[in-house]
Amino acid sequence: MRVFKLMKGVALSKLGKKTPLVVINKVTFRCNLQCKYCGYWKTPRKNMTTEQCKRAISEFADAGCVYWEFTGGEPTTRDDIGMLIGHAKDCGLMVSVATNGLLIKKRLGALKKADFIHISFDGDKKIHELMRGKGTHQKSLEAIRFAIDSGINVYPETVLSKISLANDFDSLSKAVDFAESLGRRLTITFPYRDSYNWKTVDEIMPTPEEMRAATEFLAEKEKGGVVKVRRPYLDWCGDFGEGKKINCLAGKLFCELFPDGKVAHCLFYEDEGIDGLEHGFVNAFKMLEPKRCGCTVGYMEYNFLFSLNPKAILDRLGLMKDMLR
C-alpha cells in the first residue's frame, strides 16, 4: 500500500500535482543537549498541542503521506511523543525518530512504536563529547545497546564535523567500526549552515576538500553495507553541491513541519513557510511556491529516491529489509 502511494505521488508530480509523501516534523526545538552544530536549543519556539499535532498527522496521511520523521530539537522531551508516534502509526505511516538517546529508558514505550530510530553517535569519546557535552559518549553507547536489547530497530548516526574527520578519519572510523560490530548500518549526516546555527557552525564545518576525502572513505565502507547512505548522495555531498542545481522536490513531494505549525519547503526556506493551523496543513503545503536549488543535506536522499534513482531505491529496499529482520 505504501509503495503504491509513493509511486502514485511520484507519477502525479510529473503532472504538476503535489503529494506530501514525506513530512519531516521538527516537533519541538527544546533539547536536553547543546550540540555545536545545532542552534535550535537556543531558540524559543511555541509547540503545537497534542491535538494540533495529531490533526497535522491525520491531514497529511489523508493526502497521501507515507513516511513521518519526528525530529527536533529532541523529540523525546515532549511528554506526548508516544501518543504522536502511536497516532502516526494508526494513520498507516512509517515512522522514524531522531534522538540523542538520553531519555530512551523513560520513553521506551513510545520509541518501541516507531519503525526505527536514529541515535546520535560520533565515534571517539573525546570528539563526541566536544560536540555534545561531557558524559554523553557513554550515555549514547548505552542508549544504542539498550534500544537493540529492547527490540528497537536503531541506527547510530554521526555528523561529519571537521573534528570527526581529523587524523585520517579516526573518529569516523570508530563510529563505522562500532556500527559494524552491532550489525547495524551507520547513518551519515552532513553539517549545514542555517539561520539558527550560522554564528557557531563554521568552526566545525569541513572544507569541500575534507568532505570529498570523507565521502571517498565512506564509499569504500558503503560497498560492504556498513554505511546507510548510498553513492549518489555521497557523490553529491562530496562536492558540497557546488555549482549544482536540481529540480528540488521539496514543497512538491516532501516538506518540513515546524513546532508552531508552520509548513515550509525545507529548513532553508522557513521564512516562506505557511501557517498550517490557520490554512490547514495540506492546504499550506499546496500553497508553497516551487524552488530550484542545490542542497547538501538529507533532503537530497528524498530527491534521489523520488527521482527514481536506482541506487536510492535499493537503499530504501535495504531499509525495509532491516525492519523485517
C-alpha positions as CSV (number, residue, x, y, z in Angstrom):
1,M,0.0,0.0,0.0
2,R,2.8,2.4,0.9
3,V,4.7,1.6,-2.3
4,F,1.5,2.2,-4.3
5,K,1.1,5.6,-2.6
6,L,4.7,6.5,-3.2
7,M,4.6,5.6,-6.9
8,K,1.3,7.4,-7.4
9,G,2.6,10.5,-5.8
10,V,5.8,10.5,-7.9
11,A,3.7,9.9,-11.0
12,L,1.3,12.8,-10.2
13,S,4.2,15.1,-9.6
14,K,5.1,14.6,-13.2
15,L,1.7,16.2,-14.0
16,G,2.3,19.1,-11.7
17,K,0.3,17.7,-8.7
18,K,1.7,17.8,-5.2
19,T,1.6,14.9,-2.7
20,P,3.3,15.2,0.7
21,L,4.8,11.7,0.7
22,V,7.3,12.6,3.5
23,V,6.9,15.1,6.4
24,I,10.0,16.0,8.4
25,N,8.4,17.1,11.7
26,K,10.5,19.3,13.9
27,V,8.1,18.5,16.7
28,T,10.0,20.8,19.2
29,F,13.1,22.9,19.4
30,R,13.6,22.0,23.1
31,C,16.6,19.9,23.8
32,N,18.5,18.4,26.8
33,L,21.9,18.9,25.0
34,Q,23.6,21.9,23.3
35,C,25.4,20.3,20.3
36,K,27.9,22.6,18.5
37,Y,26.3,22.1,15.0
38,C,22.8,23.0,16.2
39,G,21.1,26.2,17.2
40,Y,17.6,25.1,17.9
41,W,18.2,24.7,21.6
42,K,18.9,28.4,21.8
43,T,15.7,29.4,20.0
44,P,12.4,29.5,22.0
45,R,9.6,28.3,19.8
46,K,5.9,27.6,20.7
47,N,5.0,23.9,20.3
48,M,1.7,22.8,18.9
49,T,-0.6,20.9,21.3
50,T,-1.0,17.2,21.2
51,E,-4.4,17.6,19.3
52,Q,-2.9,20.0,16.9
53,C,0.0,17.7,16.1
54,K,-2.4,14.8,15.6
55,R,-4.5,16.9,13.3
56,A,-1.5,17.6,11.2
57,I,-0.6,13.9,11.0
58,S,-4.1,13.0,10.1
59,E,-4.4,15.6,7.4
60,F,-1.1,14.7,5.8
61,A,-1.9,11.0,6.0
62,D,-5.2,11.5,4.2
63,A,-3.4,13.5,1.5
64,G,-1.1,10.5,0.7
65,C,1.8,10.8,3.2
66,V,3.7,7.5,3.7
67,Y,6.6,8.5,5.9
68,W,6.8,10.7,9.0
69,E,10.1,11.8,10.6
70,F,9.9,13.1,14.2
71,T,13.0,15.2,14.8
72,G,13.9,18.4,16.7
73,G,15.4,19.6,19.0
74,E,14.9,16.5,21.0
75,P,11.5,14.8,20.3
76,T,11.6,12.8,23.5
77,T,11.4,15.9,25.6
78,R,7.7,16.0,24.7
79,D,5.7,14.0,27.2
80,D,3.2,13.2,24.5
81,I,5.7,11.8,22.0
82,G,4.3,8.3,22.5
83,M,0.8,9.4,21.6
84,L,2.1,11.2,18.5
85,I,4.1,8.2,17.3
86,G,1.1,6.0,18.0
87,H,-1.3,8.2,16.1
88,A,1.1,8.3,13.1
89,K,1.2,4.5,13.1
90,D,-2.6,4.3,13.4
91,C,-2.8,6.5,10.3
92,G,-0.7,3.9,8.4
93,L,2.5,5.9,8.3
94,M,6.1,4.6,8.5
95,V,7.6,6.5,11.4
96,S,11.2,7.3,12.4
97,V,12.6,9.3,15.4
98,A,15.9,11.1,15.6
99,T,17.1,11.3,19.2
100,N,20.2,11.7,21.3
101,G,19.0,8.7,23.3
102,L,19.4,10.3,26.7
103,L,15.7,9.7,27.6
104,I,15.4,6.3,26.0
105,K,14.6,4.4,29.1
106,K,11.9,6.9,30.1
107,R,10.4,6.9,26.6
108,L,10.9,3.2,25.8
109,G,7.2,2.5,25.3
110,A,7.0,5.5,22.9
111,L,10.0,4.6,20.9
112,K,9.1,1.0,20.5
113,K,6.1,2.1,18.5
114,A,8.4,3.7,15.8
115,D,9.6,1.7,12.8
116,F,13.2,2.8,13.5
117,I,15.1,5.4,15.4
118,H,18.4,7.2,14.9
119,I,20.7,7.8,17.9
120,S,23.5,10.3,17.7
121,F,27.0,8.8,18.0
122,D,30.2,10.4,16.8
123,G,32.7,7.6,17.4
124,D,35.6,8.7,19.5
125,K,34.8,9.7,23.1
126,K,36.7,13.0,23.0
127,I,35.2,14.1,19.7
128,H,31.7,13.0,20.7
129,E,31.8,15.0,23.9
130,L,33.4,18.0,22.3
131,M,30.3,18.0,20.0
132,R,27.6,17.2,22.6
133,G,28.9,17.6,26.1
134,K,30.7,15.8,28.9
135,G,29.4,12.3,29.7
136,T,27.3,12.0,26.6
137,H,29.5,9.4,24.8
138,Q,28.8,6.6,27.4
139,K,25.2,7.6,27.5
140,S,24.9,7.2,23.7
141,L,26.6,3.8,23.8
142,E,24.3,2.6,26.5
143,A,21.2,4.0,24.7
144,I,22.1,2.3,21.4
145,R,22.7,-1.0,23.1
146,F,19.6,-0.7,25.3
147,A,17.5,0.1,22.2
148,I,18.8,-3.1,20.4
149,D,18.2,-5.2,23.5
150,S,14.7,-3.8,23.7
151,G,13.9,-4.8,20.2
152,I,14.0,-1.4,18.6
153,N,15.4,-1.1,15.1
154,V,18.1,1.5,15.7
155,Y,20.8,3.2,13.6
156,P,23.7,5.0,15.1
157,E,24.0,8.4,13.4
158,T,27.2,10.5,13.1
159,V,27.7,14.1,11.9
160,L,30.7,14.7,9.6
161,S,32.3,17.6,11.5
162,K,35.8,18.9,10.9
163,I,36.9,17.4,14.2
164,S,35.4,13.9,13.4
165,L,37.3,13.9,10.1
166,A,40.7,14.8,11.6
167,N,43.6,12.3,12.0
168,D,42.7,10.2,8.9
169,F,39.0,9.9,9.9
170,D,39.9,8.4,13.3
171,S,36.6,9.3,15.0
172,L,34.5,8.5,11.9
173,S,36.3,5.1,11.6
174,K,35.4,4.3,15.2
175,A,31.8,5.1,14.5
176,V,31.8,2.9,11.4
177,D,33.5,0.0,13.4
178,F,31.0,0.3,16.2
179,A,28.1,0.1,13.9
180,E,29.6,-2.9,12.2
181,S,30.2,-4.6,15.5
182,L,26.5,-4.3,16.2
183,G,25.4,-5.5,12.8
184,R,23.9,-2.1,12.1
185,R,24.5,0.4,9.3
186,L,25.8,3.8,10.3
187,T,23.7,6.8,9.2
188,I,25.7,9.7,7.9
189,T,24.5,13.3,8.5
190,F,26.2,16.2,6.7
191,P,26.6,19.5,8.5
192,Y,25.0,22.6,7.1
193,R,24.6,26.3,7.9
194,D,21.1,27.6,8.7
195,S,19.5,30.7,10.4
196,Y,19.8,29.1,13.8
197,N,23.5,28.0,13.8
198,W,25.3,30.3,11.4
199,K,27.2,32.1,14.2
200,T,28.8,28.9,15.6
201,V,28.8,26.1,13.0
202,D,31.7,27.3,10.9
203,E,34.2,26.2,13.5
204,I,33.3,22.6,12.9
205,M,32.2,22.8,9.2
206,P,34.5,20.6,7.0
207,T,36.0,22.2,3.9
208,P,34.9,20.9,0.5
209,E,38.2,19.1,0.2
210,E,37.7,17.4,3.5
211,M,34.2,16.3,2.5
212,R,35.4,14.9,-0.7
213,A,38.1,12.8,1.1
214,A,35.5,11.7,3.6
215,T,33.0,10.6,1.0
216,E,35.7,8.5,-0.7
217,F,36.4,6.9,2.6
218,L,32.7,6.2,3.2
219,A,32.2,4.9,-0.3
220,E,34.5,2.0,0.4
221,K,32.6,1.3,3.6
222,E,29.3,1.6,1.8
223,K,30.3,-1.2,-0.5
224,G,30.3,-3.5,2.4
225,G,26.8,-2.3,3.6
226,V,28.2,-0.7,6.7
227,V,27.1,2.9,5.8
228,K,23.4,3.6,5.2
229,V,23.7,6.4,2.7
230,R,24.3,5.3,-0.9
231,R,26.7,6.5,-3.6
232,P,24.6,9.2,-5.3
233,Y,24.2,11.1,-2.0
234,L,27.8,10.6,-1.2
235,D,28.8,12.0,-4.6
236,W,26.6,15.0,-4.2
237,C,27.8,15.9,-0.8
238,G,31.4,15.2,-1.7
239,D,31.1,18.2,-4.0
240,F,29.2,20.1,-1.3
241,G,26.6,20.8,-4.0
242,E,29.0,23.4,-5.5
243,G,27.5,24.9,-8.7
244,K,24.8,22.2,-8.8
245,K,21.2,23.0,-9.3
246,I,18.4,20.5,-9.4
247,N,14.7,20.5,-9.7
248,C,14.3,20.1,-6.0
249,L,11.1,18.2,-4.9
250,A,10.8,20.0,-1.5
251,G,7.4,21.5,-1.4
252,K,6.2,19.0,-4.1
253,L,6.8,15.6,-2.6
254,F,8.1,16.4,0.9
255,C,8.2,19.3,3.4
256,E,9.2,20.4,6.8
257,L,6.6,20.9,9.6
258,F,7.9,23.2,12.4
259,P,6.9,23.1,16.1
260,D,4.5,26.0,15.8
261,G,2.6,24.5,12.8
262,K,4.4,26.3,10.0
263,V,4.7,24.2,6.8
264,A,7.8,25.0,4.7
265,H,9.6,23.5,1.7
266,C,12.6,22.9,3.9
267,L,14.7,24.3,6.7
268,F,16.3,26.9,4.4
269,Y,13.0,28.4,3.3
270,E,11.3,28.6,6.7
271,D,10.7,32.3,6.2
272,E,8.5,31.5,3.2
273,G,6.5,28.9,5.2
274,I,2.7,29.0,5.6
275,D,0.8,28.5,8.9
276,G,-0.9,25.1,8.8
277,L,-3.0,25.9,11.8
278,E,-4.6,28.8,10.0
279,H,-4.9,27.4,6.5
280,G,-4.9,23.7,7.1
281,F,-1.7,21.7,6.8
282,V,-2.2,20.2,3.4
283,N,-3.5,23.4,2.0
284,A,-0.4,25.2,3.4
285,F,1.7,22.5,1.6
286,K,-0.1,23.1,-1.6
287,M,0.4,26.9,-1.3
288,L,4.2,26.6,-1.3
289,E,5.8,28.0,-4.4
290,P,8.3,25.7,-6.3
291,K,12.0,26.2,-5.8
292,R,15.1,25.3,-7.9
293,C,18.2,24.9,-5.8
294,G,21.1,22.8,-4.7
295,C,21.3,21.1,-1.4
296,T,23.9,19.3,0.7
297,V,21.8,17.8,3.4
298,G,19.4,14.9,3.9
299,Y,16.8,16.3,1.5
300,M,18.9,15.0,-1.3
301,E,18.2,11.4,-0.3
302,Y,14.5,12.1,-0.9
303,N,15.3,13.9,-4.2
304,F,17.2,10.9,-5.4
305,L,14.6,8.5,-4.2
306,F,11.6,10.3,-5.8
307,S,13.6,10.9,-9.0
308,L,13.7,7.1,-9.1
309,N,17.5,6.9,-8.9
310,P,18.2,3.1,-8.9
311,K,20.7,3.2,-6.1
312,A,18.5,5.3,-3.9
313,I,15.7,2.8,-4.4
314,L,18.0,-0.1,-3.5
315,D,19.0,1.7,-0.3
316,R,15.3,2.2,0.7
317,L,14.7,-1.5,0.0
318,G,17.6,-2.3,2.2
319,L,16.0,-0.3,5.0
320,M,12.8,-2.3,4.5
321,K,14.8,-5.5,4.8
322,D,16.4,-4.2,8.1
323,M,13.0,-3.5,9.5
324,L,11.8,-7.1,8.8
325,R,14.7,-8.9,10.5
